Every structure is written in C-alpha cells, then in structure tokens.
Amino acid sequence: MLKEDAGEPGPNRHPFDLEERTAKFGEAIVKFSKKIPRDPTNNRLIDQLVGAGTSVGSNYHEANASVSGKDFRFSVSRSLKEAKETKFFLRMVAASESELAPEARELYREANELQLIFAEMYNKKKR
C-alpha cells in the first residue's frame, strides 16, 4: 500500500487519524470487491460499491484541505453521504452473494461508524 508517511504517528499525527482510517476502509472495499463474482447484476453493484466506498476517504481528504468552514462542512457532508451509500451497496452485495455476507457485515459496521463520525462532525460545524 502506498502512504505518504512511514506509518508511524508523528508529532502532528493523531493515533486515530481519520484520513488513514478512511484510506484503509477504501482499500478494504477494493479488496472485498475483487471477491464478488462478476455477472451483469453484480457488475453494477461492484462499480457502485467501489465508487462510494473509496469516495468516503477522498471527500474527507478534501475536507481537510478546505479553505472555509462552509467548504469543510460541504465535503464532510459528501463523506457522510458516501458512507450511507456504501452501507446500502454492501447490503445489496450480501443479498446477491450470501457467502460474502459475513465480510460485508464487517465492512458495513465500519461504514456505519464512519457515518456516525461524519454526522457528528457535520453537526458540530453547524453550531
């Protein structure tokens, strides 16, 4: 995996770095998607799942580079939306390929935690 740092938390890195967490989540979604059998139905689910699952982190990275509170809130709201969408497509994959349901469930839990984090961030900036 490619990372900008050596993986060790530095003086400016928090041990619960959300940028790293969302990147690892995106990587896990990509790896999971490769286990889904290709067929006309699943192809659409795979495309949507990978798009949403990797966008969670990319939008959060964009939020951290925002120039205003409004810009930050907008990007965080997109991360929130993508986390919700990822949960939906994980559910659809589990329905389509029941043998993948346990792994989909683990990814669903992480997507749900990320959704809760982004919802809190979004609501805090509102106050």
SVG drawing of the C-alpha trace seen along z (x, -y; Angstrom):
<svg xmlns="http://www.w3.org/2000/svg" viewBox="-31 -30 40 49">
<polyline fill="none" stroke="black" stroke-width="0.4" points="0.0,0.0 1.1,-3.5 1.2,-6.1 2.8,-9.5 4.4,-8.8 6.2,-5.8 3.1,-4.7 4.4,-5.9 2.3,-8.6 4.5,-11.8 4.2,-14.8 1.4,-16.2 -0.4,-12.8 -3.1,-11.6 -3.1,-7.9 -6.7,-7.8 -6.0,-9.5 -9.3,-9.7 -7.5,-10.2 -5.6,-6.9 -8.8,-5.1 -10.8,-6.2 -7.9,-5.2 -7.8,-1.7 -11.5,-1.5 -11.3,-2.3 -8.6,0.3 -10.7,2.9 -13.6,2.1 -11.5,2.6 -10.1,5.9 -13.6,7.1 -15.0,6.1 -12.5,8.5 -14.1,11.4 -17.6,10.6 -18.3,12.9 -18.7,10.9 -22.1,11.1 -24.5,8.5 -26.1,7.8 -23.0,7.8 -21.0,5.7 -23.3,2.7 -23.1,3.4 -19.3,3.7 -19.0,0.4 -21.3,-1.4 -19.7,0.1 -16.2,-0.8 -17.2,-4.3 -19.0,-5.0 -16.5,-3.2 -13.5,-5.0 -15.2,-8.4 -15.7,-8.4 -12.0,-9.0 -11.4,-11.1 -14.0,-13.6 -12.6,-13.6 -9.1,-14.4 -10.7,-17.2 -12.4,-18.5 -9.1,-18.7 -7.8,-20.9 -10.8,-23.2 -10.4,-26.9 -13.5,-27.7 -15.9,-26.2 -18.6,-26.1 -16.3,-24.3 -15.3,-21.8 -19.0,-21.1 -19.8,-20.5 -17.0,-18.0 -17.8,-16.2 -21.5,-16.0 -20.3,-14.2 -18.3,-11.8 -21.4,-11.2 -23.5,-10.6 -20.9,-8.2 -20.7,-6.2 -24.5,-5.8 -24.4,-4.7 -21.6,-2.2 -23.8,-0.6 -26.6,-0.3 -24.4,1.4 -22.8,3.7 -26.3,4.8 -27.1,5.5 -23.9,7.5 -24.8,9.6 -28.2,10.2 -26.7,11.2 -23.8,13.3 -24.8,14.7 -21.4,16.4 -19.9,12.9 -22.4,11.6 -20.0,12.0 -17.3,9.9 -19.9,7.4 -21.2,7.2 -17.8,6.2 -17.4,3.5 -20.9,2.4 -20.0,1.8 -17.0,-0.3 -19.1,-2.3 -21.7,-2.8 -19.0,-4.1 -17.6,-6.4 -21.2,-7.7 -21.7,-8.4 -18.3,-10.3 -19.1,-12.4 -22.6,-13.1 -21.2,-14.4 -18.5,-16.5 -21.2,-17.9 -23.5,-18.8 -20.7,-20.4 -19.8,-22.8 -23.4,-23.8 -23.4,-25.1"/>
</svg>
